[in-house]
C-alpha cells in the first residue's frame, strides 16, 4: 500500500497519464528565467552561500512550475544556467555542483534525499515535479571523482559537467545529459568522453535532450532526431542573440521546421548580454514564442503540441533542398556583386535595385536564387540577396551554406550584414532557393521588431522558401540556413 502522503500525487499522475494516452496532443511549457547571478569571484564561496543563491532562483522556477501545472502542462523546460547563473572559474563553481547518478538507479530524491550524499538541489527539483505532477527539466552541474588510473583525470581529481536533469511526475530522475559541445567561455566544465544520446519515453511521446551550443552540431542533435526518432527535443539554453541571423527564436524555429520535430526551447533572460527568446516550436512553425529585449522579467509560455508529429496529417514532407535551384539557369547580371561581413563571415551580396526582379548570387559551391516583388521601393531602405559557403566560428569552426534576403541597416552598402531590428518595406512576394550540398537546411522569416511570421510562408518540396500572400509586416530577413556537418 502506498503511504498516505504519496497517494494523492499517484492518483493525479494516473489520471494525467490516462488523459495523455487518450490524446494526440499534450500541453508543454517553457520558462524564460531572469537569473539571479553570483558575485564574480575566482575563489569558491561557502556551500551555504552557493545553496542560498540557487534557492533564490529555484523559488522563481518553482512558481513558474506551479503555474504551468495549474494550466495543465505535462512538462516544463527551464533554462541552461537557470539555477546558478554564470561568471565562474573551474574552482569557483565547485560549491554549486552535486553528484548526479545515472538514472538507472531508480531514484526519487524527494523521498530519499541522502541516498547519494548531499543533493539539496536535486531533492528540491524532484519535489517540484512530484508535488505538481509534472515533468521538470532543469540544468545543473554534475561532479564525478577520478584518480591517476584515469589518464584524462583533471589535476583536481574530478570531472565537472554542464548537466540537464529530468524528473517525472513522481519526482523520479528519468534522464541525465552531459553537454558535449561546450561554448568557448565554459572553461569550468569538462567535455564528456563520448557524445551522449539521451532519450526517454513518456505517456505523451518519446523525448530527447541536449543543451544550447549542441544544436549546431551533428552529435548529438542530428543523431537524436534522425537516428533515435524522437518526437520532441528538450532544449535548455543560454542563447546570446546575434542579428541579423542567429537570434534564438529565429534559428530555433528554423531548426524545428528543418528537422521536422517539436523543440521546447527555454532561454535565460538577460538584456545586458542580449539573452532572450524562448518558444514552443513545431515542424509547422512556432506554437508560441517570446522575445523581449527591453524588460528584465521572466516569462512562462504554454502551448498544445502534437504527441507524435510524424503521424500528423499535416506533417511536412521531406524536402529536396537543391532541386529547384539546380534546375534553372543563372539569371543575368549575377556578377554585379560585392562582399560584406556578417560578423566575421564574408558574404557575397547583390543589391536589389528594383521594385521586382529575378536575381542570382553565388559563392563557392552555393548559388542563391531570388524572385521578388516589393510593395513599394523605398529610397531610404536597401535590401540584398546574399550567399555564404564556408566555415563559421573562432575556436570551433563549423560549415554553413546560407542563402538570405536581407535588409541593410542603411543605404550605405558597407553596412550590409550588420545587425538591424527594424524595417519599413513589405513584399508582395518572394521565392528563395539555393544549390545546397546538404539535406539539413533550416528555413525562417524574420519581421521588423524581431518577430516571426508563422503561417505566412511555406517551403515547397523542390526547396523554395516562398511567401504565401505577401508579408503582413516589414521584412528583416528570409533565410535558408544549410549545415554541411561533414565539412566541419
Secondary structure per residue as TSV (DSSP state, phi and psi in degrees):
chain	resnum	aa	ss	phi	psi
A	1	X	-	360.0	139.8
A	2	X	-	-71.9	142.7
A	3	X	-	-57.2	149.0
A	4	X	H	-59.6	-36.9
A	5	X	H	-69.0	-19.1
A	6	X	H	-96.5	-8.5
A	7	X	H	-65.7	-46.9
A	8	X	H	-62.8	-49.4
A	9	X	H	-58.2	-34.9
A	10	X	H	-66.6	-40.9
A	11	X	H	-65.5	-44.9
A	12	X	H	-60.1	-43.3
A	13	X	H	-62.5	-43.3
A	14	X	H	-61.4	-42.5
A	15	X	H	-64.4	-45.5
A	16	X	H	-62.8	-39.8
A	17	X	H	-64.7	-43.3
A	18	X	H	-63.6	-40.1
A	19	X	H	-63.1	-42.0
A	20	X	H	-66.6	-39.8
A	21	X	H	-65.4	-29.8
A	22	X	T	-85.0	0.6
A	23	X	-	-123.2	152.6
A	24	X	S	-89.9	0.9
A	25	X	E	-131.6	164.8
A	26	X	E	-143.8	161.0
A	27	X	E	-95.7	125.8
A	28	X	E	-119.2	152.0
A	29	X	E	-139.6	148.2
A	30	X	E	-133.4	150.0
A	31	X	E	-124.7	121.0
A	32	X	E	-87.6	117.0
A	33	X	B	-111.5	126.3
A	34	X	-	-81.3	98.2
A	35	X	-	-75.5	133.5
A	36	X	-	-74.3	121.0
A	37	X	-	-97.5	150.9
A	38	X	-	-75.3	161.0
A	39	X	-	-72.7	129.1
A	40	X	-	-59.7	128.5
A	41	X	-	-157.1	149.1
A	42	X	S	-92.4	-10.3
A	43	X	S	-104.4	146.2
A	44	X	-	-64.4	139.9
A	45	X	-	-87.9	163.3
A	46	X	-	-57.6	147.8
A	47	X	H	-57.6	-33.4
A	48	X	H	-65.8	-36.6
A	49	X	H	-68.6	-40.1
A	50	X	H	-62.6	-44.2
A	51	X	H	-66.4	-36.0
A	52	X	H	-61.7	-43.0
A	53	X	H	-64.6	-44.3
A	54	X	H	-64.0	-36.3
A	55	X	H	-66.5	-34.2
A	56	X	H	-59.2	-45.4
A	57	X	H	-69.8	-39.0
A	58	X	H	-69.2	-26.7
A	59	X	H	-58.6	-44.7
A	60	X	H	-68.2	-45.5
A	61	X	H	-62.9	-37.2
A	62	X	H	-62.7	-39.4
A	63	X	H	-62.4	-41.9
A	64	X	H	-67.1	-40.2
A	65	X	H	-63.6	-43.2
A	66	X	H	-61.9	-44.8
A	67	X	H	-64.3	-42.4
A	68	X	H	-61.4	-43.4
A	69	X	H	-63.5	-40.5
A	70	X	H	-64.2	-26.9
A	71	X	T	-90.7	8.3
A	72	X	T	94.3	10.0
A	73	X	-	-68.2	138.6
A	74	X	S	-89.0	-25.2
A	75	X	E	-150.6	145.5
A	76	X	E	-134.4	136.9
A	77	X	E	-108.8	132.6
A	78	X	E	-112.8	163.5
A	79	X	-	-77.1	163.2
A	80	X	T	-62.0	140.4
A	81	X	T	63.3	16.1
A	82	X	T	-74.8	-12.4
A	83	X	T	-107.4	-34.9
A	84	X	T	-120.1	-7.2
A	85	X	-	81.0	-144.8
A	86	X	S	-145.7	-153.8
A	87	X	-	69.9	45.8
A	88	X	-	-117.1	153.0
A	89	X	-	-98.2	174.6
A	90	X	T	-60.6	-37.3
A	91	X	T	-76.4	-41.0
A	92	X	T	-75.2	-18.4
A	93	X	T	-82.9	-13.3
A	94	X	G	-55.3	-43.0
A	95	X	G	-63.5	-14.2
A	96	X	G	-91.3	-5.3
A	97	X	-	-92.0	150.8
A	98	X	B	-130.3	158.9
A	99	X	-	-80.6	115.0
A	100	X	-	-106.0	112.7
A	101	X	-	-75.7	166.4
A	102	X	-	-65.7	134.1
A	103	X	G	-59.3	-14.6
A	104	X	G	-62.9	-14.0
A	105	X	G	-71.9	-10.0
A	106	X	-	58.3	67.7
A	107	X	-	-121.6	134.0
A	108	X	B	-114.4	96.4
A	109	X	T	-58.4	-28.7
A	110	X	T	-62.4	-34.5
A	111	X	T	-102.7	-13.3
A	112	X	-	-141.7	64.4
A	113	X	T	-67.6	-25.1
A	114	X	T	-102.1	11.6
A	115	X	T	-59.7	-35.8
A	116	X	T	-119.3	33.1
A	117	X	S	89.1	-177.4
A	118	X	-	-59.2	127.3
A	119	X	-	-148.0	57.7
A	120	X	H	-63.5	-32.3
A	121	X	H	-70.5	-47.5
A	122	X	H	-63.0	-37.2
A	123	X	H	-60.5	-46.6
A	124	X	H	-68.4	-42.1
A	125	X	H	-62.2	-41.8
A	126	X	H	-60.0	-42.0
A	127	X	H	-69.5	-34.9
A	128	X	H	-59.0	-44.6
A	129	X	H	-66.5	-46.3
A	130	X	H	-66.6	-45.4
A	131	X	H	-70.8	-22.5
A	132	X	H	-110.7	2.9
A	133	X	T	50.3	54.9
A	134	X	S	-145.3	143.8
A	135	X	E	-70.0	132.2
A	136	X	E	-119.2	126.9
A	137	X	E	-112.4	125.0
A	138	X	E	-140.9	160.8
A	139	X	E	-115.7	120.9
A	140	X	E	-137.7	-171.3
A	141	X	E	-114.4	136.0
A	142	X	E	-107.8	145.1
A	143	X	E	-128.1	137.9
A	144	X	E	-136.6	121.1
A	145	X	E	-69.8	152.7
A	146	X	-	-147.9	171.8
A	147	X	-	-144.0	-171.7
A	148	X	T	-66.5	-14.6
A	149	X	T	-70.8	-15.7
A	150	X	S	-101.8	111.0
A	151	X	T	-63.8	-18.8
A	152	X	T	-97.6	3.8
A	153	X	-	-62.9	126.5
A	154	X	-	-60.0	160.5
A	155	X	T	-60.4	-29.8
A	156	X	T	-83.3	2.1
A	157	X	S	79.4	24.8
A	158	X	E	-155.7	151.4
A	159	X	E	-96.8	144.6
A	160	X	E	-128.0	129.0
A	161	X	E	-126.6	138.6
A	162	X	E	-73.7	118.7
A	163	X	E	-133.5	134.8
A	164	X	E	-99.8	141.4
A	165	X	E	-127.7	148.2
A	166	X	E	-129.7	127.9
A	167	X	E	-113.1	137.2
A	168	X	-	-85.4	-172.6
A	169	X	T	-68.3	-14.6
A	170	X	T	-94.3	-2.6
A	171	X	-	88.3	8.5
A	172	X	B	-79.1	139.1
A	173	X	E	-71.7	112.2
A	174	X	E	-109.3	-13.6
A	175	X	E	-157.5	148.8
A	176	X	E	-142.9	130.5
A	177	X	E	-131.3	128.8
A	178	X	E	-97.2	120.9
A	179	X	-	-58.0	131.2
A	180	X	S	-97.2	-38.9
A	181	X	S	-101.6	93.9
A	182	X	-	-80.0	139.3
A	183	X	-	-73.4	163.1
A	184	X	T	-61.5	-24.3
A	185	X	T	-90.7	-0.4
A	186	X	-	-90.1	53.6
A	187	X	T	-73.6	-9.5
A	188	X	T	-76.8	-11.6
A	189	X	S	-115.5	159.5
A	190	X	-	-100.5	154.9
A	191	X	-	-79.3	139.7
A	192	X	-	-61.2	154.0
A	193	X	S	-64.2	-32.8
A	194	X	S	-136.6	150.6
A	195	X	-	-64.1	136.9
A	196	X	-	-98.4	138.6
A	197	X	-	-116.8	102.9
A	198	X	E	-108.7	123.2
A	199	X	E	-131.9	159.6
A	200	X	E	-154.8	150.6
A	201	X	E	-96.2	144.8
A	202	X	E	-132.3	169.1
A	203	X	T	-64.3	-10.7
A	204	X	T	-125.7	38.4
A	205	X	E	122.0	171.5
A	206	X	E	-98.4	127.9
A	207	X	E	-114.7	150.1
A	208	X	E	-130.6	168.1
A	209	X	E	-148.1	141.5
A	210	X	E	-152.4	-179.5
A	211	X	E	-129.3	126.0
A	212	X	G	43.3	-108.0
A	213	X	G	-56.5	-23.2
A	214	X	G	-55.7	-29.8
A	215	X	G	-63.2	-19.9
A	216	X	G	-88.5	0.1
A	217	X	S	-125.2	156.1
A	218	X	I	-62.0	-45.9
A	219	X	I	-106.3	122.4
A	220	X	I	-99.2	-3.5
A	221	X	I	-63.1	-53.2
A	222	X	I	-70.8	-40.2
A	223	X	I	-57.7	-42.7
A	224	X	I	-61.0	-42.4
A	225	X	I	-83.8	-49.6
A	226	X	I	-76.5	-39.3
A	227	X	I	-96.5	-38.0
A	228	X	T	-89.6	-12.0
A	229	X	-	56.1	46.1
A	230	X	-	-71.6	155.4
A	231	X	S	-86.1	-36.0
A	232	X	E	-141.3	138.3
A	233	X	E	-107.5	132.2
A	234	X	E	-95.7	134.1
A	235	X	E	-140.2	81.3
A	236	X	E	-69.4	134.4
A	237	X	E	-147.3	156.8
A	238	X	-	-128.7	80.3
A	239	X	-	-98.9	121.7
A	240	X	B	-91.9	115.9
A	241	X	-	-65.9	138.1
A	242	X	B	-130.7	98.2
A	243	X	T	-75.2	151.9
A	244	X	T	-90.3	0.4
A	245	X	T	-112.6	-66.9
A	246	X	B	-81.5	56.6
A	247	X	-	-80.7	152.0
A	248	X	H	-58.6	-55.1
A	249	X	H	-64.4	-34.7
A	250	X	H	-64.4	-55.5
A	251	X	H	-74.9	-36.8
A	252	X	H	-67.8	-38.3
A	253	X	H	-65.7	-42.0
A	254	X	H	-61.3	-41.4
A	255	X	H	-64.2	-42.7
A	256	X	H	-61.9	-40.7
A	257	X	H	-69.9	-42.2
A	258	X	H	-68.0	-37.0
A	259	X	H	-87.8	-10.7
A	260	X	T	57.4	57.0
A	261	X	S	-150.0	156.1
A	262	X	E	-72.1	141.7
A	263	X	E	-132.7	120.5
A	264	X	E	-102.1	101.4
A	265	X	E	-106.8	116.5
A	266	X	E	-115.5	116.5
A	267	X	E	-104.8	154.2
A	268	X	B	-73.6	161.8
A	269	X	-	-124.6	113.5
A	270	X	B	-155.7	101.3
A	271	X	G	-66.8	-29.2
A	272	X	G	-60.4	-35.4
A	273	X	G	-102.3	14.9
A	274	X	T	57.8	36.0
A	275	X	B	-99.4	110.5
A	276	X	-	-169.0	161.0
A	277	X	-	115.3	98.3
A	278	X	E	-129.7	162.6
A	279	X	E	-174.5	166.0
A	280	X	E	-113.5	100.8
A	281	X	E	-107.8	143.9
A	282	X	E	-126.2	172.5
A	283	X	T	-61.1	-22.7
A	284	X	T	-92.5	-7.8
A	285	X	E	131.8	-173.9
A	286	X	E	-73.1	130.2
A	287	X	E	-82.1	-33.3
A	288	X	E	-162.6	144.2
A	289	X	E	-152.0	163.5
A	290	X	E	-142.8	132.0
A	291	X	-	-141.4	120.4
A	292	X	-	-144.7	103.1
A	293	X	S	-99.6	14.5
A	294	X	S	-113.0	-56.0
A	295	X	-	-85.8	171.0
A	296	X	-	-112.1	29.4
A	297	X	-	-102.8	149.3
A	298	X	-	-75.3	172.3
A	299	X	E	-155.0	132.7
A	300	X	E	-100.1	132.2
A	301	X	E	-120.6	138.6
A	302	X	E	-134.1	148.9
A	303	X	E	-161.2	155.4
A	304	X	E	-92.6	124.7
A	305	X	E	-120.9	159.9
A	306	X	E	-71.0	132.5
A	307	X	T	-65.7	-44.0
A	308	X	T	-129.5	83.6
A	309	X	G	-58.2	-30.6
A	310	X	G	-63.9	-22.6
A	311	X	G	-90.3	-3.5
A	312	X	S	-74.0	141.0
A	313	X	T	-65.1	-17.4
A	314	X	T	-97.8	9.8
A	315	X	-	-61.8	127.2
A	316	X	-	-63.1	141.8
A	317	X	-	-72.7	164.4
A	318	X	-	-65.9	144.0
A	319	X	-	-110.3	135.5
A	320	X	-	-92.7	98.2
A	321	X	T	-70.1	-13.9
A	322	X	T	-114.5	0.9
A	323	X	H	-59.9	-51.5
A	324	X	H	-68.5	-47.8
A	325	X	H	-64.0	-33.6
A	326	X	H	-82.6	-8.4
A	327	X	H	-94.4	-6.8
A	328	X	S	-112.8	156.3
A	329	X	-	-80.0	152.6
A	330	X	-	-64.2	138.8
A	331	X	-	-74.3	155.0
A	332	X	T	-60.9	151.7
A	333	X	T	80.0	19.0
A	334	X	T	-69.1	-16.7
A	335	X	T	-85.5	-4.6
A	336	X	-	-81.1	69.9
A	337	X	-	-126.7	169.3
A	338	X	E	-146.9	162.6
A	339	X	E	-96.7	146.4
A	340	X	E	-151.7	151.6
A	341	X	E	-100.8	130.4
A	342	X	E	-105.7	100.5
A	343	X	T	56.9	-114.6
A	344	X	T	-105.4	3.3
A	345	X	E	-88.7	126.7
A	346	X	E	-92.1	108.9
A	347	X	E	-89.6	156.0
A	348	X	E	-100.6	120.8
A	349	X	E	-114.1	155.1
A	350	X	E	-137.3	128.7
A	351	X	E	-72.5	138.5
A	352	X	-	-86.8	95.6
A	353	X	-	-86.0	-12.0
A	354	X	S	-121.9	168.5
A	355	X	S	-66.4	-29.5
A	356	X	E	-146.3	163.2
A	357	X	E	170.6	174.0
A	358	X	E	-119.7	116.2
A	359	X	E	-125.9	153.3
A	360	X	E	-134.5	142.3
A	361	X	E	-143.4	139.9
A	362	X	E	-127.4	149.6
A	363	X	E	-147.7	123.6
A	364	X	T	51.2	-119.7
A	365	X	T	-89.3	-0.7
A	366	X	E	-108.5	126.1
A	367	X	E	-117.1	130.7
A	368	X	E	-109.2	135.7
A	369	X	E	-120.3	137.6
A	370	X	E	-137.7	130.5
A	371	X	E	-116.9	130.3
A	372	X	E	-150.5	162.1
A	373	X	E	-148.3	117.6
A	374	X	E	-78.6	150.3
A	375	X	S	-67.3	-37.5
A	376	X	S	-157.1	129.1
A	377	X	-	-84.9	105.0
A	378	X	-	-85.4	144.2
A	379	X	T	-76.1	-22.8
A	380	X	T	-95.4	6.8
A	381	X	-	-133.4	138.0
A	382	X	-	-121.8	134.2
A	383	X	E	-118.7	151.8
A	384	X	E	-134.0	155.9
A	385	X	E	-98.8	129.9
A	386	X	E	-128.2	151.3
A	387	X	E	-134.4	138.2
A	388	X	E	-139.2	130.1
A	389	X	E	-137.7	95.4
A	390	X	E	176.6	-172.3
A	391	X	E	-84.9	139.2
A	392	X	E	-119.3	149.9
A	393	X	-	111.2	162.4
A	394	X	S	-101.8	-73.1
A	395	X	S	-76.6	-44.8
A	396	X	S	-107.8	120.9
A	397	X	-	-107.9	132.2
A	398	X	E	-137.1	148.6
A	399	X	E	-93.6	125.6
A	400	X	E	-111.6	150.1
A	401	X	E	-125.5	117.7
A	402	X	E	-128.0	129.8
A	403	X	E	-113.7	131.8
A	404	X	E	-146.2	140.3
A	405	X	E	-98.4	116.6
A	406	X	E	-133.9	135.1
A	407	X	E	-85.0	138.1
A	408	X	-	-89.9	151.3
A	409	X	S	-64.6	-25.8
A	410	X	S	-150.2	-179.1
A	411	X	S	-77.8	-8.3
A	412	X	-	-77.8	113.7
A	413	X	G	-62.1	-21.4
A	414	X	G	-68.1	-14.2
A	415	X	G	-88.1	-9.6
A	416	X	T	-61.7	127.4
A	417	X	T	104.7	-14.6
A	418	X	S	-79.1	158.0
A	419	X	-	-57.7	141.3
A	420	X	-	-150.4	136.6
A	421	X	-	-113.7	-18.7
A	422	X	-	-127.3	156.2
A	423	X	-	-154.1	168.3
A	424	X	-	-123.2	-13.5
A	425	X	-	-91.7	129.3
A	426	X	-	-103.9	157.6
A	427	X	E	-116.0	135.6
A	428	X	E	-71.0	-34.7
A	429	X	E	-164.5	156.0
A	430	X	E	-152.5	151.5
A	431	X	E	-142.1	117.2
A	432	X	E	-119.1	134.9
A	433	X	E	-150.4	169.1
A	434	X	E	-156.0	159.8
A	435	X	-	-88.4	63.1
A	436	X	-	-68.3	142.8
A	437	X	S	-98.0	20.9
A	438	X	-	-143.8	153.6
A	439	X	S	-90.6	-2.8
A	440	X	-	-101.1	92.6
A	441	X	E	-129.1	137.4
A	442	X	E	-121.1	116.9
A	443	X	E	-97.5	142.4
A	444	X	E	-160.9	151.6
A	445	X	E	-122.9	132.7
A	446	X	E	-121.6	127.7
A	447	X	E	-97.8	167.7
A	448	X	T	-54.2	140.5
A	449	X	T	83.3	14.4
A	450	X	T	55.7	60.6
A	451	X	E	-121.1	143.0
A	452	X	E	-80.5	172.4
A	453	X	-	-127.7	59.9
A	454	X	T	-61.5	132.3
A	455	X	T	79.4	-1.0
A	456	X	S	-103.0	-0.5
A	457	X	E	-142.5	166.8
A	458	X	E	-143.8	159.0
A	459	X	E	-115.5	119.3
A	460	X	-	-78.4	159.6
A	461	X	T	-65.7	-16.8
A	462	X	T	-91.2	8.8
A	463	X	S	96.1	8.8
A	464	X	-	-88.4	126.4
A	465	X	E	-87.7	114.8
A	466	X	E	-132.6	137.5
A	467	X	E	-68.6	148.8
A	468	X	S	-85.8	-53.8
A	469	X	S	-136.8	37.8
A	470	X	-	82.3	175.7
A	471	X	-	-98.6	131.1
A	472	X	S	-78.4	-18.1
A	473	X	S	-132.1	161.1
A	474	X	-	-59.1	147.7
A	475	X	E	-99.6	135.8
A	476	X	E	-97.3	-54.6
A	477	X	E	-146.5	149.8
A	478	X	E	-126.5	120.6
A	479	X	E	-137.9	142.9
A	480	X	E	-114.2	113.4
A	481	X	E	-96.5	114.6
A	482	X	E	-106.6	138.0
A	483	X	E	-117.4	118.7
A	484	X	-	-97.9	84.4
A	485	X	G	-60.2	-33.7
A	486	X	G	-71.7	-11.7
A	487	X	G	-101.8	6.1
A	488	X	-	-62.0	360.0
